[in-house]
Amino acid sequence: MNKKILGLVLATTFSTGAVNAATLSFTDTINTQVTNWGPTALSVNQFDSSLGALTSVRIDFSGNVDGTVKVESLDAATATVTSNVRSDLSLDLSSLSISDIILLGVGNTDVRSVGAYDGTLDFGGTSGFGPVSLSGTDLGFLTTSDSTDLGLFTGAGTISFNASATGLSSATGAGNLITQFSTNAGTALKVTYTYNAAPTSNVPEPASLALLALGFGLMGVARRNKKA
């Protein structure tokens, strides 16, 4: 029993000096809006060096695209029409040692058949359709531990990166199409700091010293009893 008590005392005393890895995240968003837009700044807090030593930074860039499409085929025969509501989204990281994050063709696709032109340009009937709603999301990320990059992310202010959205909606499949699109896009930035938290003091507190002394005292008593 004395050995178990001593082990507990020693573990309590010396575990306080361990270095603990930790993470801290900040986010910013650009609300969904009609493309084309940008460059628009996304800003997050820098890392507070008083928390410990920054070891790496992960940058997550996500995007969402939604919109509608209307189609009227003027062809004299049936056709299969493929409609895409899409946008390219980019995050400019040129100030860092890593490449930009570019999300290509975020969105969705609709495929359907239409008949020969029915004589009415109304995005309906047998030769047209709409509005059809389409949406999609995508995510890209990069991680850096470059010392220059870590320095840029460290401070008491904010760090900013520019995002842009370019609409690329389209429709194909018939030789004579009239189309109408609405394309909207939004983005989000998440920066996660990984760091070694500042270690606590290795000097035992008075209460810990008292417990340690008690443990050694119990060992001494056990030894004397054994000799007796």
ABEGO torsion letter per residue (X at the ends): XAAAAAAAAAAAAAAAABBBBBBBBBBBBBBBBBOBBOBBBBBBBBBBAAAEBBABBBBBBBBBBBEBBBBBBABABBBBBBBBBBBBBBBBAAABABBBBBBBGBEBBBBBBBBBBAGBBAGBEAABBOBBBBBBBBBBBBBBABAAAAAAABEABBBBBBBBBBBABBBBGBABBBBBBBBBBBBBBBBBBBBBBBBBBABBBAAAAAAAAAAAAAAAAAAAAAAX
